[in-house]
């Protein structure tokens, strides 16, 4: 308030002057001051920092732990990390299970893939470091044996017991080295993703271009993308990098989601079941097939919540009853199958309070940061970083799925207010596609500006091409002449003419029918879907379609008014590219408030002020630390920190006794999902193509048993074990062949 008073202007007095043409300069100055005031207030309210973030891998989360540590042992620090939850422990095995896969470029496909790749890189570094430590310790131990030095003066403690032979020590050294290399030879990171078995599912989701014939073809595509687009060739290597497992799945077009068919847990080897990261654990378990629970299969399970399903359900007409049901079901699934739950932001519901952490464990690809460095260098060296809004090119853009839920109506409201303030709309390019695309375009351009349709009956429109009119044909019916009756020798000639005219009539009838059909297809109900369609002046907005965000390098202002996001990846990408981002003050945007190029707003006036400021100034270059916060390396560090459970937290969980509740939920979920009743229940709950889990599992087991039991001659075990086959086998084994004459004599 002191800052506002020091500027010596009165808000009401300034607003009264806005009607005058001579105060344009004063209005712009006022907007700039509003931006400074709102930014200062936001900074004073809350300094946005990343909690539990480790600056580097060198900051170990725990000291050496012992498997025999007891939670009630007072000799240990309560802040120590439990052995079970220490993801930095050498030799650990990781499985990242998700609900989607590229080429479907959705968040639950791209982010888990990159998380797995960067985990692979981290685990490899940890194992290499541990291998060197073990080898050095083994070398020191061998040297001590050979030189006869006092063992008590060394870190390595061994019972000599007597004089050791030098050759034996050398052999022991070699054996230990070989075993160490074998133990740390692999990275032990596996990505578990869906394979759409049905071709129609692949065509609907991936398109004709990516209609893979097998999961092997899709794996090749994934590794090529990781190698070329993410610039991670080592992690893309099939032998030494990331491992990939596919599980059979179906695409539910109604829910726009992929669901597993059969038990995913059974696909994973027991010896490798150590740490499991479930991307969208509620989604993975909604319609899962009955089988062993995740927490029973794996030593430690981390769930990462991506999507606010309750928010989406609330926006549906059935949200009154479906939203509470989804909330309860999601909480039960997460509680039953996860040891730790990571929420990307506080917009999400509470699932299990004693297990929850809030942390942004996502990062951005390196190419976004590289673009940010390029823009920074261009601004500093050439002073040409400012890209004003001119002519055909807009400085402002939005990218995302074209849904009203993504905040597109908010942009329309901001456009109207911005025009009141500045007497003009701001140009914007809107990238993406989606179910509401047509309605959104009409809302921006107005219903009379969209096309030149002919209006009939007020509410209908008909599109008719210039060369096509209803009822017209290439040959008019007036030219048709049916000859009169004749006699004798001209009958054959008349028959030919009649056939010719009948064929011509048929052709004309088909042409007319096709014209009517084509016109009917264009006849559509044209009722307005929003009041925005009745605008007289169109907003200067372009809709170029769906593109890769990394290619949008010419813009400098990203606008994202969405309030339905959990954590918007495109906002992080825009910040990494060195752009201004204008976003609302909302829990989903909390992580981004710490960046200087983030211009947050709480009302229309602050939005207009922020946009006016951004169009006249250049974004600040990100510091090295700010850049690192957006990387996947930092996101992986945050994942490690958020997953850690201290001894104190473990004690508190024991006292709460919620583990029994988790086990009961898991048991109940398993029981209601077994047998035919489970399939029926899944159908009732809307599983659609993923409903018949039990039937599918039985069919797969039967097919597998037949395939496994076929002998070299292609005969199934059912026939091989039959009475007839056994009789034939015994006959030939004993060399007993019945002579033909015996049958005749009898």
GUDOTI-99275 format. One line per 2 residues: number of its first residue (from 1); their letters; for each residue x, y, z of C-alpha. Coordinates in nm, 2 decimals, padded with zeros to 4 digits. Layout:
NUM) A) X Y Z  ...
This chain:
1) XX) 00.00 00.00 00.00  00.29 00.24 00.07
3) XX) 00.42 00.18 -00.28  00.08 00.27 -00.43
5) XX) 00.05 00.59 -00.21  00.40 00.70 -00.33
7) XX) 00.29 00.70 -00.69  00.05 00.99 -00.61
9) XX) -00.24 00.88 -00.83  -00.60 00.80 -00.75
11) XX) -00.75 00.49 -00.91  -01.10 00.65 -00.95
13) XX) -00.96 00.97 -01.09  -00.75 00.78 -01.34
15) XX) -01.04 00.57 -01.45  -01.25 00.88 -01.52
17) XX) -00.99 01.01 -01.76  -00.99 00.69 -01.98
19) XX) -01.27 00.82 -02.20  -01.04 01.09 -02.33
21) XX) -00.82 01.03 -02.63  -00.54 01.24 -02.47
23) XX) -00.48 01.00 -02.18  -00.35 00.69 -02.38
25) XX) 00.00 00.74 -02.25  -00.12 00.78 -01.89
27) XX) -00.32 00.46 -01.92  -00.02 00.26 -02.04
29) XX) 00.19 00.40 -01.75  -00.09 00.30 -01.51
31) XX) -00.10 -00.05 -01.64  00.28 -00.08 -01.59
33) XX) 00.24 00.04 -01.23  -00.03 -00.22 -01.17
35) XX) 00.20 -00.49 -01.30  00.47 -00.37 -01.05
37) XX) 00.22 -00.35 -00.76  00.07 -00.69 -00.82
39) XX) 00.41 -00.86 -00.86  00.54 -00.70 -00.54
41) XX) 00.23 -00.81 -00.35  00.26 -01.17 -00.48
43) XX) 00.62 -01.18 -00.38  00.54 -01.05 -00.03
45) XX) 00.25 -01.30 00.02  00.45 -01.61 -00.06
47) XX) 00.80 -01.67 -00.18  00.76 -01.97 -00.41
49) XX) 01.03 -02.22 -00.36  01.07 -02.59 -00.44
51) XX) 01.06 -02.79 -00.12  01.26 -03.10 -00.07
53) XX) 01.47 -03.04 -00.38  01.82 -03.16 -00.37
55) XX) 02.07 -02.94 -00.55  02.29 -03.22 -00.67
57) XX) 02.33 -03.59 -00.66  02.61 -03.54 -00.41
59) XX) 02.36 -03.45 -00.14  02.29 -03.80 -00.01
61) XX) 01.95 -03.86 00.14  02.07 -04.11 00.39
63) XX) 02.38 -04.26 00.55  02.47 -04.62 00.55
65) XX) 02.18 -04.82 00.67  02.16 -05.17 00.80
67) XX) 01.89 -05.43 00.71  01.85 -05.51 01.08
69) XX) 01.77 -05.16 01.19  01.46 -05.14 01.40
71) XX) 01.23 -04.84 01.40  01.23 -04.85 01.78
73) XX) 01.61 -04.85 01.81  01.71 -04.53 01.99
75) XX) 02.06 -04.55 01.85  01.95 -04.43 01.51
77) XX) 01.85 -04.08 01.40  01.48 -04.04 01.33
79) XX) 01.56 -03.83 01.03  01.74 -04.11 00.86
81) XX) 01.58 -04.25 00.55  01.45 -04.60 00.57
83) XX) 01.63 -04.86 00.36  01.31 -04.95 00.18
85) XX) 01.25 -04.59 00.05  01.61 -04.50 -00.03
87) XX) 01.61 -04.47 -00.41  01.98 -04.38 -00.42
89) XX) 02.08 -04.72 -00.28  02.31 -04.90 -00.53
91) XX) 02.18 -05.20 -00.72  01.81 -05.11 -00.70
93) XX) 01.57 -05.22 -00.98  01.30 -04.98 -01.11
95) XX) 00.98 -05.04 -01.30  00.79 -04.74 -01.43
97) XX) 00.43 -04.84 -01.52  00.21 -04.59 -01.72
99) XX) -00.11 -04.58 -01.90  00.00 -04.45 -02.24
101) XX) 00.28 -04.46 -02.49  00.41 -04.25 -02.78
103) XX) 00.33 -04.18 -03.06  00.03 -04.07 -02.86
105) XX) 00.19 -03.74 -02.74  00.01 -03.71 -02.41
107) XX) 00.16 -03.62 -02.08  00.12 -03.97 -01.94
109) XX) 00.32 -04.11 -02.24  00.60 -03.85 -02.27
111) XX) 00.67 -03.77 -01.90  00.70 -04.14 -01.78
113) XX) 00.93 -04.22 -02.08  01.16 -03.93 -02.00
115) XX) 01.14 -04.01 -01.63  01.25 -04.37 -01.70
117) XX) 01.53 -04.25 -01.92  01.67 -04.01 -01.67
119) XX) 01.63 -04.26 -01.39  01.83 -04.50 -01.61
121) XX) 02.11 -04.24 -01.64  02.10 -04.17 -01.26
123) XX) 02.11 -04.54 -01.17  02.39 -04.61 -01.41
125) XX) 02.60 -04.33 -01.24  02.52 -04.47 -00.89
127) XX) 02.61 -04.82 -00.99  02.93 -04.71 -01.16
129) XX) 03.03 -04.51 -00.85  02.95 -04.81 -00.62
131) XX) 03.14 -05.05 -00.85  03.45 -04.83 -00.82
133) XX) 03.42 -04.81 -00.44  03.38 -05.19 -00.41
135) XX) 03.68 -05.25 -00.64  03.90 -05.01 -00.45
137) XX) 03.80 -05.17 -00.12  03.87 -05.51 -00.27
139) XX) 04.21 -05.39 -00.39  04.29 -05.25 -00.04
141) XX) 04.18 -05.58 00.12  04.41 -05.78 -00.11
143) XX) 04.70 -05.55 -00.05  04.66 -05.59 00.33
145) XX) 04.66 -05.97 00.30  04.97 -05.96 00.08
147) XX) 05.17 -05.71 00.29  05.07 -05.84 00.63
149) XX) 04.98 -05.50 00.76  04.77 -05.44 01.07
151) XX) 04.40 -05.48 00.96  04.28 -05.26 01.24
153) XX) 04.43 -04.96 01.08  04.22 -04.99 00.77
155) XX) 03.86 -04.94 00.69  03.82 -05.29 00.56
157) XX) 03.79 -05.53 00.85  03.87 -05.90 00.78
159) XX) 03.97 -06.20 00.99  04.30 -06.31 00.85
161) XX) 04.31 -06.63 01.06  04.65 -06.72 00.93
163) XX) 04.90 -06.67 00.65  04.74 -06.65 00.31
165) XX) 04.88 -06.77 -00.01  04.95 -06.49 -00.26
167) XX) 04.80 -06.68 -00.55  04.49 -06.75 -00.36
169) XX) 04.46 -06.38 -00.27  04.50 -06.28 -00.63
171) XX) 04.23 -06.53 -00.74  04.00 -06.39 -00.47
173) XX) 04.06 -06.04 -00.59  03.98 -06.14 -00.95
175) XX) 03.66 -06.33 -00.84  03.54 -06.03 -00.63
177) XX) 03.60 -05.80 -00.92  03.41 -06.02 -01.17
179) XX) 03.12 -06.05 -00.93  03.11 -05.68 -00.87
181) XX) 03.11 -05.60 -01.25  02.83 -05.86 -01.29
183) XX) 02.63 -05.70 -01.01  02.64 -05.35 -01.16
185) XX) 02.65 -05.45 -01.53  02.29 -05.34 -01.60
187) XX) 02.09 -05.03 -01.52  01.78 -05.22 -01.40
189) XX) 01.53 -04.96 -01.52  01.23 -05.09 -01.71
191) XX) 00.94 -04.89 -01.87  00.61 -05.08 -01.87
193) XX) 00.37 -04.95 -02.14  00.05 -05.05 -02.32
195) XX) 00.04 -05.24 -02.65  -00.29 -05.19 -02.83
197) XX) -00.37 -05.53 -02.96  -00.66 -05.43 -03.18
199) XX) -00.57 -05.26 -03.51  -00.88 -05.03 -03.49
201) XX) -00.75 -04.90 -03.16  -00.41 -04.82 -03.30
203) XX) -00.56 -04.65 -03.61  -00.79 -04.44 -03.39
205) XX) -00.52 -04.33 -03.15  -00.20 -04.32 -03.36
207) XX) -00.34 -04.28 -03.71  -00.24 -04.46 -04.03
209) XX) 00.11 -04.33 -04.01  00.19 -04.52 -03.69
211) XX) -00.01 -04.83 -03.73  00.25 -05.07 -03.60
213) XX) 00.21 -05.44 -03.68  00.38 -05.55 -03.36
215) XX) 00.50 -05.42 -03.03  00.86 -05.47 -03.16
217) XX) 00.79 -05.20 -03.43  00.66 -04.96 -03.17
219) XX) 00.96 -05.02 -02.94  01.19 -04.93 -03.24
221) XX) 01.00 -04.61 -03.28  01.02 -04.53 -02.91
223) XX) 01.39 -04.58 -02.90  01.44 -04.37 -03.21
225) XX) 01.24 -04.09 -03.06  01.44 -04.11 -02.74
227) XX) 01.76 -04.11 -02.94  01.68 -03.83 -03.18
229) XX) 01.41 -03.61 -03.01  01.53 -03.64 -02.65
231) XX) 01.90 -03.66 -02.74  01.96 -03.97 -02.52
233) XX) 02.14 -04.23 -02.73  02.29 -04.42 -02.44
235) XX) 01.95 -04.46 -02.27  01.79 -04.56 -02.60
237) XX) 02.03 -04.85 -02.65  01.85 -05.18 -02.63
239) XX) 02.14 -05.37 -02.47  02.28 -05.12 -02.21
241) XX) 02.00 -04.86 -02.17  01.63 -04.85 -02.09
243) XX) 01.44 -05.18 -02.10  01.08 -05.19 -02.22
245) XX) 00.79 -05.43 -02.14  00.45 -05.41 -02.32
247) XX) 00.13 -05.52 -02.16  -00.19 -05.59 -02.37
249) XX) -00.44 -05.31 -02.36  -00.76 -05.17 -02.51
251) XX) -00.85 -04.81 -02.60  -01.18 -04.69 -02.45
253) XX) -01.29 -04.42 -02.70  -01.57 -04.30 -02.47
255) XX) -01.33 -04.22 -02.18  -01.04 -04.14 -02.42
257) XX) -00.82 -04.37 -02.21  -00.62 -04.69 -02.24
259) XX) -00.68 -04.98 -02.00  -00.48 -05.29 -01.94
261) XX) -00.61 -05.63 -02.03  -00.49 -05.90 -01.79
263) XX) -00.27 -05.87 -01.49  00.03 -05.64 -01.54
265) XX) 00.20 -05.76 -01.22  00.23 -06.11 -01.35
267) XX) 00.45 -05.99 -01.64  00.73 -05.88 -01.41
269) XX) 00.99 -06.12 -01.28  00.99 -06.17 -00.90
271) XX) 01.37 -06.13 -00.89  01.34 -05.78 -01.04
273) XX) 01.04 -05.66 -00.84  01.21 -05.39 -00.62
275) XX) 01.09 -05.03 -00.68  00.77 -04.96 -00.88
277) XX) 00.66 -04.62 -00.99  00.29 -04.61 -01.09
279) XX) 00.21 -04.32 -01.32  -00.16 -04.26 -01.25
281) XX) -00.21 -04.54 -00.99  -00.59 -04.48 -00.98
283) XX) -00.62 -04.51 -01.35  -00.41 -04.83 -01.36
285) XX) -00.62 -05.00 -01.10  -00.98 -04.88 -01.18
287) XX) -01.06 -05.18 -01.40  -00.75 -05.40 -01.33
289) XX) -00.77 -05.78 -01.36  -00.75 -05.97 -01.03
291) XX) -00.40 -06.06 -00.93  -00.12 -06.00 -00.68
293) XX) -00.12 -05.64 -00.54  00.15 -05.40 -00.63
295) XX) 00.26 -05.35 -00.27  00.29 -05.73 -00.22
297) XX) 00.49 -05.78 -00.54  00.73 -05.49 -00.50
299) XX) 00.95 -05.38 -00.21  00.85 -05.02 -00.25
301) XX) 00.57 -04.85 -00.46  00.55 -04.48 -00.55
303) XX) 00.23 -04.34 -00.71  00.24 -04.02 -00.91
305) XX) -00.09 -03.85 -00.97  -00.12 -03.67 -01.31
307) XX) -00.49 -03.60 -01.37  -00.77 -03.44 -01.17
309) XX) -01.04 -03.69 -01.26  -01.27 -03.54 -01.00
311) XX) -01.25 -03.20 -01.17  -01.33 -03.35 -01.51
313) XX) -01.62 -03.55 -01.37  -01.76 -03.24 -01.20
315) XX) -01.78 -03.07 -01.53  -01.99 -03.35 -01.68
317) XX) -02.37 -03.36 -01.66  -02.35 -03.67 -01.43
319) XX) -02.09 -03.50 -01.20  -02.34 -03.47 -00.91
321) XX) -02.31 -03.84 -00.84  -02.00 -03.95 -01.05
323) XX) -01.75 -03.70 -00.90  -01.79 -03.82 -00.54
325) XX) -01.78 -04.18 -00.65  -01.46 -04.12 -00.85
327) XX) -01.31 -03.94 -00.55  -01.38 -04.23 -00.32
329) XX) -01.26 -04.49 -00.57  -00.94 -04.30 -00.65
331) XX) -00.85 -04.26 -00.28  -00.91 -04.64 -00.22
333) XX) -00.69 -04.74 -00.52  -00.40 -04.51 -00.43
335) XX) -00.41 -04.61 -00.06  -00.43 -04.98 -00.12
337) XX) -00.14 -05.00 -00.37  00.11 -04.73 -00.29
339) XX) 00.36 -04.66 -00.01  00.41 -04.30 -00.11
341) XX) 00.18 -04.07 -00.31  00.32 -03.77 -00.50
343) XX) 00.08 -03.50 -00.61  00.21 -03.27 -00.87
345) XX) 00.02 -02.98 -00.71  -00.23 -02.91 -00.44
347) XX) -00.52 -02.89 -00.68  -00.57 -03.26 -00.64
349) XX) -00.78 -03.43 -00.38  -00.63 -03.59 -00.07
351) XX) -00.58 -03.96 -00.11  -00.40 -04.08 00.20
353) XX) -00.26 -03.79 00.42  00.01 -03.99 00.59
355) XX) 00.15 -04.10 00.25  00.12 -03.78 00.05
357) XX) 00.38 -03.53 -00.07  00.34 -03.24 -00.31
359) XX) 00.62 -03.20 -00.56  00.68 -03.12 -00.92
361) XX) 00.86 -03.43 -01.04  00.84 -03.33 -01.41
363) XX) 01.10 -03.17 -01.62  01.13 -03.04 -01.98
365) XX) 01.33 -03.17 -02.27  01.68 -03.03 -02.34
367) XX) 01.57 -02.87 -02.66  01.35 -02.62 -02.48
369) XX) 01.63 -02.51 -02.26  01.86 -02.48 -02.56
371) XX) 01.61 -02.24 -02.72  01.61 -02.04 -02.40
373) XX) 01.99 -02.00 -02.41  01.97 -01.90 -02.78
375) XX) 01.71 -01.63 -02.71  01.92 -01.51 -02.41
377) XX) 02.23 -01.48 -02.62  02.04 -01.31 -02.90
379) XX) 01.90 -01.05 -02.66  02.23 -00.98 -02.48
381) XX) 02.45 -00.97 -02.78  02.24 -00.81 -03.05
383) XX) 01.97 -00.64 -02.85  01.71 -00.79 -03.09
385) XX) 01.53 -01.01 -02.85  01.22 -00.79 -02.85
387) XX) 00.95 -00.93 -03.09  00.67 -00.68 -03.11
389) XX) 00.33 -00.78 -03.23  00.33 -00.67 -03.60
391) XX) 00.12 -00.73 -03.91  00.06 -01.10 -03.98
393) XX) 00.26 -01.23 -03.68  00.13 -01.23 -03.33
395) XX) 00.36 -01.22 -03.02  00.10 -01.41 -02.81
397) XX) 00.00 -01.77 -02.83  -00.17 -02.06 -02.65
399) XX) -00.11 -02.43 -02.71  -00.31 -02.71 -02.57
401) XX) -00.61 -02.93 -02.62  -00.91 -02.73 -02.75
403) XX) -01.15 -02.78 -02.47  -01.35 -02.51 -02.29
405) XX) -01.22 -02.67 -01.97  -00.87 -02.55 -02.07
407) XX) -00.97 -02.19 -02.00  -01.04 -02.07 -02.36
409) XX) -01.35 -01.88 -02.23  -01.11 -01.70 -02.00
411) XX) -00.91 -01.57 -02.30  -01.23 -01.44 -02.45
413) XX) -01.32 -01.25 -02.13  -00.96 -01.11 -02.11
415) XX) -00.99 -01.00 -02.48  -01.30 -00.81 -02.40
417) XX) -01.15 -00.63 -02.10  -00.82 -00.57 -02.28
419) XX) -01.02 -00.39 -02.56  -01.19 -00.17 -02.30
421) XX) -00.86 -00.07 -02.17  -00.66 -00.03 -02.49
423) XX) -00.94 00.00 -02.75  -00.81 -00.30 -02.94
425) XX) -00.80 -00.68 -02.91  -00.46 -00.85 -02.89
427) XX) -00.37 -01.09 -03.17  -00.32 -01.45 -03.06
429) XX) -00.24 -01.78 -03.23  -00.41 -02.08 -03.07
431) XX) -00.25 -02.42 -03.14  -00.41 -02.76 -03.09
433) XX) -00.72 -02.95 -03.16  -01.00 -03.11 -02.97
435) XX) -01.37 -03.18 -02.93  -01.47 -02.81 -02.88
437) XX) -01.25 -02.68 -03.16  -01.54 -02.57 -03.39
439) XX) -01.73 -02.40 -03.10  -01.42 -02.22 -02.99
441) XX) -01.34 -02.09 -03.34  -01.69 -01.95 -03.37
443) XX) -01.66 -01.79 -03.03  -01.35 -01.60 -03.14
445) XX) -01.45 -01.51 -03.49  -01.83 -01.48 -03.46
447) XX) -02.09 -01.70 -03.63  -02.13 -01.46 -03.93
449) XX) -01.76 -01.45 -04.00  -01.69 -01.83 -04.00
451) XX) -01.82 -01.91 -04.35  -02.05 -01.80 -04.63
453) XX) -02.32 -02.05 -04.56  -02.67 -01.99 -04.69
455) XX) -02.91 -01.96 -04.39  -03.25 -02.12 -04.41
457) XX) -03.53 -02.13 -04.15  -03.32 -01.93 -03.91
459) XX) -03.14 -02.22 -03.74  -03.01 -02.42 -04.03
461) XX) -02.73 -02.38 -04.28  -02.68 -02.55 -04.62
463) XX) -02.34 -02.56 -04.80  -02.40 -02.59 -05.18
465) XX) -02.11 -02.57 -05.43  -02.12 -02.33 -05.72
467) XX) -02.14 -02.61 -05.97  -02.41 -02.80 -05.79
469) XX) -02.77 -02.70 -05.73  -03.04 -02.91 -05.58
471) XX) -03.23 -03.12 -05.84  -03.00 -03.02 -06.13
473) XX) -02.82 -03.28 -06.34  -02.58 -03.29 -06.63
475) XX) -02.86 -03.39 -06.87  -03.20 -03.24 -06.83
477) XX) -03.51 -03.46 -06.82  -03.68 -03.24 -07.09
479) XX) -03.45 -03.40 -07.35  -03.59 -03.75 -07.28
481) XX) -03.83 -03.87 -07.54  -04.01 -04.20 -07.51
483) XX) -04.12 -04.32 -07.86  -04.47 -04.41 -07.94
485) XX) -04.58 -04.77 -08.02  -04.48 -04.90 -08.37
487) XX) -04.52 -05.22 -08.55  -04.32 -05.51 -08.71
489) XX) -03.98 -05.45 -08.83  -03.89 -05.15 -08.62
491) XX) -03.96 -05.33 -08.28  -03.59 -05.42 -08.23
493) XX) -03.49 -05.07 -08.29  -03.75 -04.94 -08.05
495) XX) -03.64 -05.19 -07.79  -03.29 -05.05 -07.81
497) XX) -03.41 -04.69 -07.78  -03.62 -04.78 -07.48
499) XX) -03.33 -04.95 -07.31  -03.11 -04.65 -07.38
501) XX) -03.37 -04.41 -07.23  -03.43 -04.63 -06.93
503) XX) -03.05 -04.64 -06.86  -03.04 -04.26 -06.90
505) XX) -03.33 -04.22 -06.66  -03.16 -04.44 -06.41
507) XX) -02.84 -04.25 -06.44  -03.02 -03.92 -06.39
509) XX) -03.21 -04.06 -06.09  -02.88 -04.18 -05.93
511) XX) -02.73 -03.83 -05.99  -03.02 -03.66 -05.83
513) XX) -03.02 -03.89 -05.53  -02.65 -03.83 -05.48
515) XX) -02.71 -03.45 -05.50  -02.98 -03.47 -05.24
517) XX) -02.77 -03.69 -05.02  -02.47 -03.46 -05.04
519) XX) -02.68 -03.16 -04.96  -02.84 -03.34 -04.67
521) XX) -02.50 -03.41 -04.52  -02.43 -03.04 -04.52
523) XX) -02.76 -02.96 -04.37  -02.68 -02.91 -04.00
525) XX) -02.84 -02.77 -03.69  -02.67 -02.43 -03.64
527) XX) -02.78 -02.34 -03.29  -02.53 -02.12 -03.10
529) XX) -02.31 -02.30 -02.84  -02.21 -01.98 -02.66
531) XX) -02.31 -01.62 -02.65  -01.96 -01.53 -02.78
533) XX) -02.07 -01.63 -03.13  -02.29 -01.32 -03.16
535) XX) -01.99 -01.08 -03.15  -01.99 -00.83 -03.42
537) XX) -01.62 -00.77 -03.44  -01.41 -01.09 -03.47
539) XX) -01.11 -01.13 -03.24  -00.78 -01.16 -03.44
541) XX) -00.71 -01.52 -03.35  -00.56 -01.79 -03.58
543) XX) -00.60 -02.17 -03.54  -00.29 -02.33 -03.71
545) XX) -00.37 -02.68 -03.57  -00.16 -02.92 -03.37
547) XX) 00.22 -02.88 -03.36  00.52 -02.97 -03.14
549) XX) 00.57 -02.69 -02.89  00.94 -02.70 -02.95
551) XX) 00.89 -02.56 -03.30  00.71 -02.24 -03.17
553) XX) 01.02 -02.02 -03.14  00.90 -01.69 -03.28
555) XX) 00.67 -01.60 -02.99  00.76 -01.43 -02.67
557) XX) 00.44 -01.44 -02.46  00.25 -01.76 -02.36
559) XX) -00.10 -01.72 -02.22  -00.25 -02.01 -02.03
561) XX) -00.57 -01.92 -01.83  -00.65 -02.28 -01.74
563) XX) -00.77 -02.37 -01.39  -00.83 -02.74 -01.45
565) XX) -00.47 -02.84 -01.48  -00.27 -03.03 -01.22
567) XX) 00.06 -02.90 -01.35  00.08 -02.76 -01.70
569) XX) 00.38 -02.90 -01.89  00.35 -02.63 -02.16
571) XX) 00.39 -02.36 -01.91  00.72 -02.51 -01.79
573) XX) 00.83 -02.55 -02.15  00.75 -02.19 -02.23
575) XX) 00.95 -02.07 -01.93  01.25 -02.29 -02.04
577) XX) 01.24 -02.13 -02.38  01.29 -01.79 -02.22
579) XX) 00.93 -01.66 -02.28  00.69 -01.46 -02.06
581) XX) 00.41 -01.68 -01.93  00.09 -01.51 -01.81
583) XX) -00.10 -01.74 -01.59  -00.36 -01.71 -01.30
585) XX) -00.27 -01.73 -00.94  -00.37 -02.09 -00.87
587) XX) -00.23 -02.39 -00.67  -00.15 -02.56 -01.00
589) XX) 00.08 -02.28 -01.09  00.26 -02.25 -00.76
591) XX) 00.59 -02.40 -00.88  00.61 -02.14 -01.16
593) XX) 00.58 -01.83 -00.95  00.94 -01.83 -00.85
595) XX) 01.05 -01.75 -01.21  01.10 -01.38 -01.31
597) XX) 00.93 -01.43 -01.64  00.61 -01.56 -01.48
599) XX) 00.35 -01.28 -01.47  00.07 -01.40 -01.26
601) XX) -00.27 -01.23 -01.23  -00.57 -01.25 -01.00
603) XX) -00.82 -01.04 -01.21  -00.87 -00.89 -01.55
605) XX) -00.70 -00.57 -01.47  -00.38 -00.75 -01.37
607) XX) -00.40 -00.97 -01.68  -00.42 -00.66 -01.90
609) XX) -00.14 -00.49 -01.72  00.09 -00.80 -01.74
611) XX) 00.02 -00.84 -02.11  00.09 -00.47 -02.18
613) XX) 00.42 -00.50 -01.99  00.52 -00.82 -02.17
615) XX) 00.46 -00.68 -02.51  00.69 -00.38 -02.44
617) XX) 00.97 -00.56 -02.26  01.21 -00.85 -02.31
619) XX) 01.20 -01.16 -02.08  01.49 -01.19 -01.84
621) XX) 01.75 -01.46 -01.91  01.72 -01.75 -01.67
623) XX) 02.01 -01.80 -01.43  02.19 -02.14 -01.42
625) XX) 01.99 -02.24 -01.11  01.66 -02.14 -01.26
627) XX) 01.74 -02.34 -01.57  01.83 -02.64 -01.36
629) XX) 01.50 -02.64 -01.18  01.33 -02.70 -01.51
631) XX) 01.55 -03.00 -01.61  01.47 -03.36 -01.58
633) XX) 01.79 -03.41 -01.37  01.64 -03.17 -01.10
635) XX) 01.30 -03.34 -01.14  01.46 -03.68 -01.07
637) XX) 01.63 -03.54 -00.76  01.29 -03.41 -00.64
639) XX) 01.14 -03.76 -00.71  01.41 -03.92 -00.49
641) XX) 01.35 -03.66 -00.21  00.97 -03.69 -00.22
643) XX) 00.98 -04.07 -00.22  01.20 -04.09 00.10
645) XX) 01.03 -04.20 00.42  01.22 -04.11 00.74
647) XX) 01.23 -04.33 01.05  01.01 -04.08 01.23
649) XX) 00.74 -04.10 00.95  00.76 -04.48 00.96
651) XX) 00.70 -04.48 01.33  00.40 -04.25 01.29
653) XX) 00.25 -04.48 01.03  00.29 -04.77 01.27
655) XX) 00.11 -04.59 01.54  -00.18 -04.49 01.30
657) XX) -00.22 -04.86 01.21  -00.35 -04.77 00.86
659) XX) -00.16 -05.06 00.70  -00.45 -05.30 00.80
661) XX) -00.70 -05.07 00.63  -00.48 -05.07 00.31
663) XX) -00.47 -05.45 00.31  -00.85 -05.48 00.36
665) XX) -00.91 -05.25 00.06  -00.67 -05.45 -00.15
667) XX) -00.84 -05.77 -00.05  -01.19 -05.63 -00.12
669) XX) -01.09 -05.49 -00.45  -00.94 -05.83 -00.55
671) XX) -01.25 -06.02 -00.44  -01.51 -05.81 -00.62
673) XX) -01.30 -05.83 -00.94  -01.27 -06.21 -00.96
675) XX) -01.49 -06.44 -01.16  -01.78 -06.36 -01.39
677) XX) -01.92 -06.12 -01.13  -01.61 -05.91 -01.16
679) XX) -01.66 -05.88 -01.54  -02.02 -05.79 -01.49
681) XX) -01.94 -05.53 -01.23  -01.67 -05.37 -01.46
683) XX) -01.93 -05.35 -01.74  -02.18 -05.17 -01.50
685) XX) -01.91 -04.93 -01.40  -01.83 -04.83 -01.76
687) XX) -01.52 -05.03 -01.84  -01.64 -05.09 -02.19
689) XX) -01.38 -05.29 -02.39  -01.18 -05.35 -02.08
691) XX) -01.46 -05.51 -01.88  -01.40 -05.88 -01.96
693) XX) -01.08 -05.91 -01.77  -01.14 -06.26 -01.63
695) XX) -01.26 -06.39 -01.96  -00.96 -06.24 -02.13
697) XX) -00.72 -06.39 -01.88  -00.87 -06.73 -01.91
699) XX) -00.86 -06.72 -02.29  -00.49 -06.61 -02.28
701) XX) -00.40 -06.89 -02.03  -00.57 -07.15 -02.25
703) XX) -00.40 -07.02 -02.57  -00.06 -07.01 -02.39
705) XX) -00.11 -07.36 -02.25  -00.19 -07.49 -02.60
707) XX) 00.11 -07.32 -02.75  00.34 -07.44 -02.47
709) XX) 00.21 -07.80 -02.49  00.24 -07.85 -02.86
711) XX) 00.49 -08.13 -02.94  00.72 -08.14 -03.24
713) XX) 00.45 -08.28 -03.46  00.21 -07.99 -03.37
715) XX) -00.01 -08.21 -03.15  -00.17 -08.07 -02.84
717) XX) -00.12 -08.22 -02.50  -00.49 -08.29 -02.48
719) XX) -00.46 -08.53 -02.77  -00.12 -08.66 -02.66
721) XX) -00.25 -08.75 -02.32  -00.57 -08.91 -02.44
723) XX) -00.65 -09.28 -02.41  -00.63 -09.33 -02.79
725) XX) -00.28 -09.17 -02.81  -00.16 -09.37 -02.51
727) XX) -00.28 -09.70 -02.66  -00.11 -09.62 -02.99
729) XX) 00.21 -09.53 -02.81  00.22 -09.85 -02.60
731) XX) 00.15 -10.06 -02.91  00.45 -09.92 -03.10
733) XX) 00.67 -09.91 -02.79  00.61 -10.29 -02.73
735) XX) 00.66 -10.37 -03.10  00.31 -10.54 -03.11
737) XX) 00.14 -10.51 -03.45  -00.17 -10.71 -03.51
739) XX) -00.15 -10.92 -03.82  -00.42 -10.87 -04.08
741) XX) -00.51 -11.24 -04.08  -00.60 -11.24 -03.72
743) XX) -00.89 -11.00 -03.78  -01.01 -11.22 -04.08
745) XX) -00.98 -11.54 -03.88  -01.19 -11.40 -03.60
